[in-house]
Each structure stands twice: as structure tokens, then as C-alpha cells.
Amino acid sequence: MKQLISPIALLVLVLTLTHCTKEKDTTFLIAKDAVGKLQRTDLVSNISEIYAQDSVVTDSSALNMGSATKKIQIYEKGGKHLLTLNPSSDSIPKIENLRIFDPRFVSDKGVGLNSTFKDIKENYTIKKIVTSRNNVVIFIKESDMYFTISREELPASLRYDASINIEAVQIPDKAKIKYLMVGWE
């Protein structure tokens, strides 16, 4: 009986297939210690290098007065707002928190700005909900991400009384995410 494939040919085939798998594009991935190109350990002084192909906008009036930059905005070359970063006030500033503006940024579970409260509930464990005058902020256990939902997304009976503490069961599944933030400090 003839052997169809030699062991060496089989090994070459397996190695070829293994090396042909594509690496996952992380340009817009929100991971545990990274958001796109940014790593949790990155220094604010390196932002211009990290986003060398994009536009980095800082508060020039703060720099001229010798004070620390309050916000750093990152724009794609085409002008689309990607992120706004807030540096820490440490002697060697890192990124303290950031706000995501571009809906292409999504978590490894597919949750991003175009998601709903139902998507958050189905993919994460809610740690706590903080109610403010105009918004509800949802913190999750598995990540440094947190989500803001406008009170306008809530039933009318919950929109206008700022003293009511909102619970997860009171937030409609179809409530849209207003802001997506990541806090690293």
C-alpha cells in the first residue's frame, strides 16, 4: 500500500499553516492594559512618538505658563477624534484616564460606543452604578473600562429626580452608551 503523504511533507504543511494565521489587529482594541496603541505603562512624554502618524493636540496655553497639560487629544490624520487623555500629576506623568471618541474602539468582547446596556450586562459583571445629575456611570469588575449612560435613556420616572439611586434592573437594555472611559490610576 502506498503512503499518501510523507511525514516530512505533513510536518512542512502543518508548520506552513501555523505561520499563515494572521495576527489580530489591535489598533482599535481595548484590552486589560492597553487601548489601541497605548499601553498602561506608557509615559505622557512618549505620546507624540506613539501617535507619530496621527495628530496630537495639547493645551499650548498650559505649556506656555509652565503648568502640566490637562488634556491631550489624539486625532487621525483625516481629522477624526480618536481619544482624549488625561495625564496623572506625578513627577513622571503617565496616562491617568482616557475617553474614547471613535466607535471603532471595542473591547475583546466587542463592547464599544455603539453598544447598549444589554451588551454590557451580557459581557461583564457590574461592579457598581453611580448616579449623577445627568448620567449614570457603570463600573465593571473585569476591566478598567467604565460606561456613562445619559439619564435621557432611562424611563421618565427616573430622569429628573437626582436623589434616586439607579440600579441595573432599572436601566433599559436598549440604553445607548454616551461615554466610554478607561481609568488606569
C-alpha positions in Angstrom: 0.0 0.0 0.0 1.4 3.4 -0.9 1.8 6.1 1.6 -0.1 9.3 0.5 1.8 11.9 2.4 5.3 11.5 3.8 5.9 12.5 7.5 8.2 15.3 6.4 5.6 16.8 3.9 3.0 16.6 6.7 5.3 18.5 9.1 6.0 21.2 6.5 2.3 21.5 5.8 1.4 21.9 9.5 4.2 24.5 10.0 3.1 26.5 7.0 -0.5 26.6 8.1 0.6 27.6 11.6 2.7 30.5 10.4 -0.1 31.7 8.0 -2.5 32.6 10.7 -3.0 36.3 10.8 -2.2 38.3 14.0 -5.2 40.1 15.4 -5.2 43.8 14.6 -5.1 45.7 17.9 -5.3 49.2 16.5 -8.7 49.7 18.0 -8.8 47.0 20.7 -9.5 47.9 24.3 -7.6 45.3 26.4 -6.8 45.0 30.1 -3.6 47.1 30.0 -3.9 48.7 26.5 -6.2 50.9 24.4 -5.1 50.6 20.8 -1.5 51.7 20.5 -1.4 52.9 24.1 -0.1 50.7 27.0 -0.9 51.3 30.6 2.8 51.9 31.3 3.3 54.5 28.5 4.6 57.9 29.6 2.9 61.1 28.5 6.2 62.3 27.1 6.0 59.4 24.6 2.5 60.1 23.2 3.9 62.0 20.2 6.1 59.1 19.2 3.3 56.5 19.7 0.9 58.6 17.6 3.6 59.9 15.1 1.2 59.1 12.2 -1.7 61.0 13.8 -2.2 64.4 15.3 -1.5 65.0 18.9 -3.1 68.2 20.4 -2.1 69.6 23.8 -3.2 72.7 25.6 -0.5 75.1 24.5 -1.5 77.8 26.9 -0.8 75.5 29.8 2.6 74.6 28.4 3.4 78.3 27.9 2.6 79.1 31.5 4.8 76.2 32.7 1.9 74.1 34.1 1.2 70.5 33.3 -1.0 69.7 30.3 -4.6 68.9 31.4 -5.7 67.0 28.3 -4.2 65.5 25.3 -6.3 64.9 22.2 -5.5 62.4 19.6 -6.9 62.8 16.0 -6.4 60.7 13.0 -4.7 62.4 10.1 -8.1 62.8 8.4 -9.4 64.8 11.4 -11.4 62.1 13.2 -11.2 62.4 17.0 -9.8 59.1 18.5 -9.1 59.7 22.1 -8.7 62.3 24.8 -6.1 61.5 27.5 -5.8 63.0 31.0 -2.2 62.7 32.4 -1.5 62.0 36.0 0.0 64.7 38.2 3.0 62.5 39.1 6.6 63.8 38.6 6.8 61.4 35.6 3.3 61.6 34.2 1.5 58.6 32.8 -2.0 58.3 31.4 -4.5 58.5 34.3 -7.6 58.1 32.3 -8.8 58.4 28.7 -12.1 58.9 26.9 -12.7 57.1 23.7 -14.4 59.0 20.9 -14.1 56.7 18.0 -16.6 53.8 17.8 -14.1 51.6 16.2 -12.5 51.0 19.6 -14.1 47.9 21.1 -13.2 45.6 23.9 -12.1 42.0 23.3 -15.8 41.1 24.0 -17.0 43.5 21.2 -18.4 46.2 23.5 -17.8 49.8 22.4 -19.5 53.2 21.9 -22.1 51.7 19.6 -23.1 49.1 22.2 -26.1 49.1 24.5 -26.6 48.5 28.2 -27.7 44.9 27.3 -24.2 44.3 25.7 -22.6 45.5 28.9 -24.7 43.2 31.1 -24.2 40.2 28.8 -20.4 40.5 28.7 -19.4 41.9 32.1 -20.2 41.8 35.8 -21.4 45.2 37.0 -19.4 46.3 40.0 -21.3 49.4 40.9 -23.5 52.1 39.4 -23.0 55.7 40.3 -25.9 58.1 39.7 -25.2 61.7 38.9 -27.5 64.6 37.9 -27.5 63.9 34.2 -25.9 60.5 33.8 -25.5 57.0 35.2 -21.9 55.7 35.4 -21.4 51.9 35.2 -18.2 50.3 36.6 -17.4 46.7 35.7 -15.3 44.1 37.6 -13.3 42.6 34.7 -11.8 45.8 33.3 -10.7 49.4 33.9 -13.4 50.5 31.4 -16.5 52.3 32.6 -19.5 53.5 30.8 -21.7 56.5 31.0 -25.4 56.4 30.0 -27.5 59.6 29.9 -30.5 59.8 32.1 -32.4 60.6 29.0 -32.1 56.9 28.1 -34.0 56.0 31.4 -37.7 55.8 31.9 -39.3 59.2 32.5 -39.9 58.4 36.2 -36.1 58.1 36.8 -34.9 61.0 34.7 -35.5 64.1 36.8 -35.0 63.0 40.4 -31.3 63.3 41.1 -31.7 61.8 44.6 -32.8 58.4 43.2 -30.0 55.8 43.1 -30.4 53.9 39.8 -30.0 50.1 39.8 -29.1 47.8 36.9 -32.6 46.4 36.6 -33.9 50.0 36.1 -31.8 50.7 33.0 -33.4 49.6 29.7 -31.5 47.0 27.7 -31.6 49.4 24.6 -30.0 52.3 26.6 -27.1 53.7 24.5 -23.6 54.4 25.8 -22.9 58.1 25.9 -19.2 57.9 27.0 -16.7 55.1 27.2 -13.8 55.7 29.5 -10.8 53.8 30.8 -9.2 54.6 34.2 -5.6 53.4 34.8 -4.8 55.2 38.0 
